[in-house]
Amino acid sequence: MERLIGGVTIFALGIIVYFSDFNTNVPLLAPLLSVVGLIVMGRGLKTLRVETWTTIRKWDGTAATSFSHRNCSPAERGAFEEAFAETVRHIRRTRGADQ
């Protein structure tokens, strides 16, 4: 989130410099700040998206639900998926698959 805010700030500075008297002294500063601001904003927007998902599917292949994983290692994700699968198996054994 900090990267996104930083990108917006740098881009806003580029716009301010463009419309100020400072632009006549350093004419390439405004475009440079705008481009850098857009690059930083783009990288910041990428981090807002959840990178990995665990999707639980029904018997016919359609998605029933999904869990998002943020900032977790592949080992943690694997442990979660295995524990969840074991819980489902236990419920099916003890209560039956039809319920």
Backbone as a chain_set.jsonl record, in Angstrom:
{"seq": "MERLIGGVTIFALGIIVYFSDFNTNVPLLAPLLSVVGLIVMGRGLKTLRVETWTTIRKWDGTAATSFSHRNCSPAERGAFEEAFAETVRHIRRTRGADQ", "coords": {"N": [[0.821, -1.189, 0.0], [2.004, 1.203, 0.697], [3.687, 1.656, -1.428], [1.919, 2.219, -3.496], [0.753, 4.599, -2.579], [3.061, 6.182, -2.541], [3.63, 6.241, -5.307], [1.392, 7.64, -6.292], [1.848, 10.064, -5.027], [4.321, 10.884, -6.178], [3.517, 11.093, -8.844], [1.589, 13.123, -8.593], [3.269, 15.2, -7.802], [4.654, 15.53, -10.192], [2.603, 16.584, -11.81], [2.102, 18.972, -10.456], [4.597, 20.267, -10.735], [4.588, 20.557, -13.491], [2.636, 22.519, -13.977], [3.734, 24.669, -12.679], [5.968, 27.518, -12.194], [8.461, 26.506, -12.088], [8.755, 24.641, -14.04], [9.619, 25.885, -16.387], [12.326, 26.271, -15.956], [13.403, 23.703, -15.56], [12.551, 21.722, -17.787], [12.165, 18.973, -18.317], [11.649, 17.715, -15.94], [8.984, 17.417, -14.993], [7.759, 15.525, -16.864], [9.446, 13.352, -16.271], [8.983, 12.867, -13.512], [6.283, 12.19, -13.698], [6.338, 9.799, -15.238], [7.916, 8.122, -13.605], [6.278, 8.112, -11.345], [3.997, 6.793, -12.389], [5.102, 4.266, -12.934], [5.822, 3.384, -10.36], [3.293, 3.412, -9.185], [2.047, 1.428, -10.72], [3.468, -0.854, -9.924], [2.715, -0.848, -7.279], [-0.041, -1.305, -7.479], [-0.017, -3.912, -8.338], [0.631, -5.32, -6.038], [-1.679, -5.204, -4.553], [-3.373, -7.156, -5.355], [-4.426, -10.462, -4.658], [-2.179, -13.085, -4.601], [-2.178, -15.951, -4.601], [-4.483, -18.696, -4.566], [-6.577, -21.088, -2.972], [-8.75, -23.324, -4.229], [-11.833, -24.809, -3.655], [-13.514, -27.445, -5.004], [-16.603, -28.721, -6.309], [-18.18, -31.962, -6.81], [-18.754, -31.985, -9.529], [-16.879, -30.359, -10.669], [-17.229, -27.621, -10.594], [-16.558, -24.506, -8.956], [-16.769, -24.354, -5.479], [-16.014, -22.852, -3.243], [-13.392, -20.552, -2.291], [-10.134, -19.862, -0.955], [-8.067, -17.182, -0.11], [-4.551, -16.543, -0.2], [-2.228, -14.654, 1.395], [1.006, -13.448, 1.589], [2.188, -15.915, 2.414], [4.179, -18.807, 2.793], [5.008, -21.388, 0.39], [5.136, -23.814, 1.767], [3.541, -23.383, 4.043], [1.082, -23.001, 2.77], [0.736, -25.523, 1.576], [0.588, -27.109, 3.899], [-1.778, -26.101, 5.005], [-3.647, -26.813, 2.992], [-3.416, -29.608, 3.062], [-4.237, -30.174, 5.707], [-6.859, -29.229, 5.576], [-7.92, -30.96, 3.613], [-7.672, -33.389, 4.964], [-9.456, -32.953, 7.062], [-11.883, -32.822, 5.637], [-11.926, -35.443, 4.625], [-12.149, -36.871, 7.045], [-14.664, -36.004, 7.954], [-16.272, -37.052, 5.935], [-15.833, -39.787, 6.369], [-16.882, -40.175, 8.961], [-19.485, -39.108, 8.941], [-20.603, -39.751, 6.559], [-20.749, -39.571, 2.985], [-22.965, -38.579, 1.727], [-24.285, -36.688, 3.227]], "CA": [[0.0, 0.0, 0.0], [2.893, 2.364, 0.743], [4.207, 1.874, -2.781], [0.849, 2.853, -4.258], [0.67, 5.983, -2.108], [4.258, 6.854, -3.038], [3.457, 6.467, -6.737], [0.422, 8.722, -6.465], [2.512, 11.292, -4.591], [5.302, 11.273, -7.193], [2.752, 11.522, -10.016], [1.005, 14.427, -8.265], [4.364, 16.174, -7.872], [4.887, 15.78, -11.611], [1.558, 17.488, -12.295], [2.337, 20.282, -9.829], [5.763, 20.863, -11.38], [4.227, 20.908, -14.868], [1.878, 23.768, -13.993], [4.408, 25.712, -11.902], [7.016, 28.285, -12.879], [9.673, 25.702, -12.044], [8.795, 23.855, -15.271], [10.383, 26.611, -17.416], [13.752, 26.105, -15.655], [13.75, 22.288, -15.726], [11.367, 21.273, -18.524], [11.989, 17.519, -18.351], [11.388, 17.184, -14.605], [7.577, 17.014, -14.88], [7.524, 14.221, -17.493], [10.194, 12.319, -15.553], [8.239, 12.539, -12.288], [5.042, 11.508, -14.08], [6.646, 8.431, -15.653], [8.343, 7.384, -12.415], [5.083, 7.927, -10.526], [3.167, 5.748, -12.988], [5.773, 2.975, -12.748], [5.694, 3.004, -8.944], [1.876, 3.092, -8.964], [1.786, 0.123, -11.329], [3.997, -1.9, -9.037], [1.882, -0.846, -6.073], [-1.319, -1.939, -7.794], [0.211, -5.356, -8.43], [0.669, -5.917, -4.704], [-3.016, -5.226, -3.962], [-4.032, -8.381, -5.813], [-4.041, -11.682, -3.967], [-1.36, -13.856, -5.526], [-2.5, -17.373, -4.689], [-5.795, -19.118, -4.097], [-6.923, -22.499, -2.862], [-10.132, -23.434, -4.67], [-12.52, -26.04, -3.296], [-14.423, -27.751, -6.114], [-17.656, -29.717, -6.103], [-17.968, -33.217, -7.533], [-18.858, -31.772, -10.97], [-15.784, -29.502, -11.105], [-17.493, -26.198, -10.392], [-15.963, -23.984, -7.726], [-17.679, -24.206, -4.349], [-15.489, -21.708, -2.497], [-11.94, -20.421, -2.434], [-9.423, -19.171, 0.115], [-6.924, -16.427, -0.61], [-3.335, -16.649, 0.607], [-1.349, -13.484, 1.302], [2.275, -13.493, 2.325], [2.454, -17.203, 3.044], [5.144, -19.614, 2.052], [4.396, -22.585, -0.204], [5.02, -24.863, 2.786], [2.349, -23.071, 4.838], [-0.089, -23.264, 1.938], [0.613, -26.976, 1.468], [0.121, -27.624, 5.189], [-3.188, -25.741, 5.12], [-4.439, -27.641, 2.073], [-3.416, -30.992, 3.553], [-5.087, -30.226, 6.905], [-8.243, -29.073, 5.132], [-8.31, -32.202, 2.941], [-7.817, -34.415, 6.0], [-10.706, -32.659, 7.763], [-12.974, -33.246, 4.763], [-11.927, -36.91, 4.621], [-12.65, -37.311, 8.345], [-16.106, -35.761, 7.984], [-16.91, -38.027, 5.032], [-15.784, -41.113, 7.008], [-17.711, -40.257, 10.158], [-20.879, -38.719, 8.703], [-21.088, -40.234, 5.272], [-20.526, -38.646, 1.882], [-24.227, -38.061, 1.21], [-24.872, -35.646, 4.074]], "C": [[0.869, 1.26, 0.0], [3.434, 2.695, -0.634], [3.168, 2.577, -3.65], [0.717, 4.324, -3.871], [1.876, 6.784, -2.584], [4.16, 7.171, -4.52], [2.496, 7.596, -7.027], [1.059, 10.056, -6.092], [3.505, 11.783, -5.644], [4.586, 11.769, -8.447], [2.137, 12.899, -9.792], [2.07, 15.515, -8.286], [4.692, 16.516, -9.324], [3.872, 16.746, -12.196], [1.757, 18.889, -11.729], [3.507, 20.99, -10.494], [5.413, 21.323, -12.792], [3.518, 22.258, -14.937], [2.545, 24.896, -13.199], [5.424, 26.455, -12.764], [8.324, 27.515, -12.93], [9.85, 24.898, -13.336], [9.601, 24.556, -16.37], [11.882, 26.454, -17.203], [14.226, 24.671, -15.886], [12.582, 21.617, -16.468], [11.141, 19.753, -18.534], [11.685, 16.903, -16.986], [9.946, 16.682, -14.471], [7.31, 15.689, -15.601], [8.248, 13.076, -16.776], [9.457, 11.901, -14.288], [6.95, 11.8, -12.616], [5.295, 10.051, -14.458], [7.057, 7.585, -14.449], [7.144, 7.117, -11.503], [4.178, 6.838, -11.063], [3.785, 4.356, -12.812], [5.606, 2.489, -11.309], [4.243, 2.652, -8.618], [1.529, 1.726, -9.545], [2.287, -1.016, -10.476], [3.198, -1.984, -7.744], [0.542, -1.505, -6.3], [-1.176, -3.454, -7.888], [0.169, -6.024, -7.063], [-0.699, -5.939, -4.036], [-3.765, -6.507, -4.301], [-3.519, -9.572, -5.006], [-3.328, -12.586, -4.964], [-1.813, -15.303, -5.685], [-3.86, -17.658, -4.06], [-5.81, -20.632, -3.92], [-8.408, -22.586, -3.187], [-10.683, -24.807, -4.304], [-13.574, -26.278, -4.379], [-15.431, -28.818, -5.711], [-17.347, -30.946, -6.94], [-18.008, -33.03, -9.043], [-17.792, -30.809, -11.517], [-16.026, -28.019, -10.953], [-16.937, -25.763, -9.037], [-17.028, -23.813, -6.65], [-17.291, -22.988, -3.522], [-13.992, -21.624, -2.746], [-11.383, -19.611, -1.272], [-8.251, -18.427, -0.499], [-5.753, -16.574, 0.361], [-2.482, -15.411, 0.358], [-0.124, -13.727, 2.164], [2.483, -14.818, 3.064], [3.414, -17.99, 2.16], [4.427, -20.804, 1.422], [4.237, -23.724, 0.801], [3.784, -24.635, 3.664], [1.075, -23.371, 4.057], [-0.325, -24.773, 1.803], [0.093, -27.593, 2.75], [-1.361, -27.308, 5.39], [-4.054, -26.641, 4.248], [-4.521, -29.092, 2.546], [-4.307, -31.135, 4.781], [-6.562, -30.1, 6.526], [-8.748, -30.355, 4.472], [-8.522, -33.321, 3.959], [-9.1, -34.204, 6.791], [-11.909, -33.101, 6.937], [-13.068, -34.769, 4.729], [-12.52, -37.468, 5.925], [-14.171, -37.129, 8.423], [-16.83, -36.764, 7.093], [-16.931, -39.427, 5.661], [-16.778, -41.21, 8.151], [-19.184, -39.946, 9.911], [-21.436, -39.215, 7.399], [-20.974, -39.165, 4.202], [-21.814, -37.997, 1.396], [-24.796, -36.909, 2.034], [-24.209, -34.327, 3.884]], "O": [[0.516, 2.262, -0.621], [3.619, 3.863, -0.975], [3.516, 3.442, -4.455], [0.585, 5.191, -4.736], [1.733, 7.938, -2.986], [4.562, 8.252, -4.949], [2.747, 8.421, -7.906], [0.836, 11.063, -6.764], [3.528, 12.971, -5.966], [5.003, 12.76, -9.046], [2.156, 13.745, -10.686], [1.808, 16.631, -8.737], [4.976, 17.671, -9.642], [4.225, 17.625, -12.982], [1.597, 19.879, -12.443], [3.424, 22.183, -10.786], [5.889, 22.366, -13.241], [3.767, 23.048, -15.846], [1.966, 25.975, -13.066], [5.699, 26.075, -13.902], [9.203, 27.836, -13.73], [10.968, 24.519, -13.684], [10.207, 23.883, -17.204], [12.643, 26.499, -18.169], [15.342, 24.458, -16.36], [11.718, 21.011, -15.835], [10.013, 19.307, -18.744], [11.485, 15.692, -16.889], [9.719, 15.622, -13.888], [6.691, 14.8, -15.015], [7.725, 11.965, -16.685], [9.32, 10.707, -14.018], [6.561, 10.882, -11.894], [4.548, 9.165, -14.042], [6.594, 6.455, -14.297], [7.011, 6.024, -10.953], [3.643, 6.04, -10.293], [3.071, 3.384, -12.568], [5.287, 1.323, -11.072], [3.984, 1.711, -7.867], [0.796, 0.954, -8.926], [1.608, -2.032, -10.321], [3.025, -3.065, -7.182], [0.032, -2.194, -5.416], [-2.104, -4.193, -7.558], [-0.278, -7.164, -6.941], [-0.869, -6.634, -3.035], [-4.697, -6.889, -3.593], [-2.328, -9.671, -4.711], [-3.836, -12.82, -6.061], [-1.828, -15.824, -6.8], [-4.313, -16.958, -3.155], [-5.128, -21.359, -4.642], [-9.232, -21.987, -2.496], [-10.076, -25.834, -4.605], [-14.419, -25.42, -4.635], [-15.15, -29.691, -4.89], [-16.371, -30.969, -7.69], [-17.388, -33.798, -9.778], [-17.808, -30.482, -12.703], [-15.109, -27.225, -11.164], [-16.859, -26.555, -8.098], [-18.067, -23.197, -6.888], [-18.147, -22.188, -3.146], [-13.401, -22.524, -3.342], [-12.077, -18.781, -0.684], [-7.521, -18.983, -1.32], [-5.937, -16.711, 1.571], [-2.064, -15.157, -0.772], [-0.22, -14.155, 3.314], [2.909, -14.825, 4.218], [3.436, -17.837, 0.939], [3.349, -21.187, 1.877], [3.3, -24.515, 0.695], [3.067, -25.581, 3.99], [0.115, -23.918, 4.598], [-1.46, -25.238, 1.906], [-0.744, -28.496, 2.713], [-2.114, -28.146, 5.886], [-5.07, -27.168, 4.702], [-5.57, -29.726, 2.442], [-5.053, -32.108, 4.893], [-7.413, -30.787, 7.091], [-9.868, -30.792, 4.735], [-9.454, -34.113, 3.824], [-9.765, -35.173, 7.156], [-12.849, -33.689, 7.473], [-14.164, -35.325, 4.796], [-13.297, -38.423, 5.902], [-14.877, -38.013, 8.908], [-17.89, -37.27, 7.463], [-17.905, -40.164, 5.515], [-17.451, -42.23, 8.295], [-20.047, -40.476, 10.611], [-22.638, -39.106, 7.159], [-21.092, -37.975, 4.496], [-21.767, -36.969, 0.72], [-25.707, -36.22, 1.574], [-24.588, -33.347, 4.525]]}, "num_chains": 1, "name": "protein.A"}
